[in-house]
Amino acid sequence: MKHWQAAILSLGMSMSGAAQAALDADTAKILGEAMTHQRRAEGNTARDVYRHPMETLDFFGLKRDMTVVEIWPGGGWYAELLAPVLAEQGSYYAAHFPAGTKSEYFRKTLAKFQAKLAADPAYAKVKLTEFSPPAKLDIAPKASADLVLTFRNVHNWMKAGAAKEAFQAMYQALKPGGVLGVVEHRLPADRPQSEQAESGYVQESYVIDLAEAAGFKLEARSEINANPKDTADHEGGVWSLPPTLDLGEKDKAKYLAIGESDRMTLKFVKPR
């Protein structure tokens, strides 16, 4: 049995907040093949155990004929999966860092992503846009997207004081009835929430409040990306954990044993 087939069979057991798998057979097949394709960067496949891409994209309702926007795709971890799925019948907008950014990290990350797109015809139809709230918010044409996805970005917008504008931009890009899928590092509800999320962790209720203030309605939650080993109180914040391991060799074995962060997985809908 192929990896993607096994993943599909396990969806009903691994998901919560959704009654059944949303992936149709063709979408699941293309996604499964993309997950095992050689174009995936070295080390990306190994992170599937923490990021659960098949189950996560199923929960958000991905279909191959959708218009999908991914916010800040970084080096392209999810682009390696989304672009092939949407290549024939859908559209994929990659809302990346702006070309004129003053941040060296942003410039290098964008350049790496652009090089990835240029190196493989699987990315030929990817539409690159710029996103830098509150200044640059045009991630896709207004009311054009069926699905907007953001993976572990909310804390960055909070740090920049631009979370409100970010959620408003995603709301504007979606069609009525469209879905916003959010994955974010989760701060326990009994911990104080910093407005700038210095630790990288955010309370689930805080994210829900941000989304609802923009006009979204919470449709479902999932524990697909939960990690009960993560205590969310590390010396270096979430970046103490893999894959970053910011503390170097200090307590490295402990952090590797924990794995990647505990994450909320939230599905919002733009009302019709």
N, C-alpha and C positions, 0 to 999 in steps of 0.2 A: 504493500500500500504506500502511495506517495505521501510525502510530508503534508502537502496541502489537503489531501483527502482525509488524513487522520485528524488534522486540525478542524476541518468542517464537522466531522463526526463528534468531536469533543465540545463543540460550541454550546450545545444545550446544557452541558454539565458545568461549563466554566463561566457562563454569563449569568448576570442578575440584572433585573430592571428591564428585560426584554423577553417577550413570550417565546420568540423563536428566531432562528437565524434569518437575517435580512438579505444576505448575499444570494443572488440567483446563481445557477450552476455555471454559466459562462463567466460571470465576474469572478467567482471563486476559483475557477480553473486558471484564468489568466493571472490572478493574484498569487495563487499557489506556485505557478511556474516562475513568476517574478521573484518570489521569495528564495527560490533555489537557483536562480540564474547566476552565471559567472560575472555579470556586470556589477553585482553587489560588492561594495568595497570590503577589503579584508577586515574582519572583525565585526562587521555589521550583522551577519547572520547569527553570530554568537550572542548578540543582544536580544534576539527574538524572545528568549526565555523571560526577559524582564519587560519587554515592550509589547509582546503579544499582538503583533500587527494584524493577523487574520481575525482574531476575536474582536479587537478594537474597531477595525474598519467595518466589520459585520454589525457591531453594536450601533455605529453611527449611520449605517444604512447605505454604504457605498454601492453604486451601480455604475457599470461601464459607460453608460450614456449620459452621465451627469456632468454638469459644470462644477468643478471643485476648486476651491482656493485653499492653499496651505500657507499659513502665516509664518514667516521667518523659517524657511526650510533648512537653514544652516548649511551643512555640507551635503545634504541630500539624502539622509537616511530614509525618509518616507518617500522622497521623490523617486527612488529606485523602484518602489512598489506602485506608486500612484500613476506615474507617467505611462508605463506599459498598459495598465488597466484602462486608462482613458484615451489611449493613443488613437483608436479607430473611431469610436462613436462619441466620445466625450471631449471635455476641455479641462486643462489643468493650468491654473494660474499659480505661479510661485511668487508670493509677495515677499520679496527679500529686502535686505538692507539697501538704502539708497546709494547710488554710485558716487555721489558727492559727499559722503559721510566723512567726518573728521576722525572717526575711530579707526585706528589701525587694525584692530581685531575685526571690525565689521568689513573693512576693505579686503582683508585677506580671506575672510570667510566667503564673501561675495565672489571674489576672484576664483576661489576653489570651486564654488558651485557653477560658475559660468564655464570653467574648464571641463567640468563633468558633463554639462549639457552639450558642449561642442564635440566631445569625444565619442558620443554614441548616438546613432540615429534613433534610438528608442526615445530620445528627448527632443526630437525635432519639432514637435508641436507644443512644447512647453512655452507658456506665455509669462515672461518675467516682468513683474511690476515692482514698485517700490513702496515700502511701508516703514514709516518712522513717526509714530504718534508723538506729539499732536500735529506735526507739520505736514507729513505726507500720509494721506489716508485713502488714496484711490487704489485699492487693492484689486478691483475688478469693476466693470461697468455696474452702475446702480441696478439693483434687483435682478442680477443676472445669474447668481450662483444658486445651485441646489444644496451645496454642502460647503461649509467653511470649517477648516480644521486648524487647531492650534495645540501644539505639544510643548508643554513646560515653558510657556512664555509669560504667563500672567505676572509672575514675580518680577520679571524684567520691566514690564510696563508700570508696575507699582513703584519700582525704584526710580523710574523716570518721571513719576507723577502724571502718567498719561494713560492709566488703565481705563478711565471713563471714555476717553476718546477712542481707544482701541476697540472697545466693545461696540461703540456707536458705529465705527467704520465697518465692522463685521456685520452688524445689523443692516446697514445700508446696502451692502453688497449682496445680501441674500434676497431671493424671491420670497414673497409671502408663502408660508408653509415650508420654507427651507430650514435646514438643520445646521446648528453650530455644535461642533464636537470639541470638547475641552479636556485635555489631560494636564494635570498639574501636580507638583509635589505637595503633599498634604500635611498641614499642621494640625495636631490634635485640637479638638474643640475647646479643651480646658487650658490651652496655652494662650497668652496674650498675643494679639496680632499686631505686628508693626505695620504702619502704613507703607513703609518701603520694603517690607519683606526681606530684611537683610540676610536672613538665614537661607533664603530660597524657598521656604515653605509657606503655604498659604492655607488658611482655614477654608474648608469646603463651603461653609455658609457665606464667607466673604466673597468667593467667586460667584456664588448664586446671586448674591445681592447686586454685584456689578452687572451681571447679565440681565437680571430682571429690571434694573434701573435703565438699561438701554432699550427695553421693550420685549426681551425674550421671555419665554415661558419654559420652565424646567419640565422636560418630558420624562426623563429616566436617569437613573444612576447605575453604575456598574462597579463591581469590585474586581474586574479583570486585571487591573494593574496595581492592586493592593499588595503591600509587603509588610506583614505584621512584625517582621524582624527589625524594621526601621523605627527607631525611637524618636527621630526628628530632633535630637538635642545634641548634635555633634559639634565638636570644637570649631570646625571650619564650615559649619552649615552643611547643606546638602552636597557641597562640593568635596566633602571628606569621603563620600561614597564613590564607588566606581560609576561611570568610567573615568571620572576626573581624578580622584585620589589626590586632592590638593595637599594633603599633609605628607605626601611622599611615603617614606618607609615607616613613619610613626603610626603604630596601631594598624598597619596595612592589612594584616591577616584578619583582624576583627572586622574591618570595613568590607573586605572581600567576602567574608562569611555572611554579612548582612545582605550584600548585593545592592542593586540599585534602589532608589527611593520608593517609599510608599506613595502611591499616586491615586488621586481621585480621577474618575472618568465620568464626565457629565454630558448629557445630550439635551440641548435646548432647541426650541422651535420658534421661528418668527411667525406670529399669528397671521392668519389669512385675513 
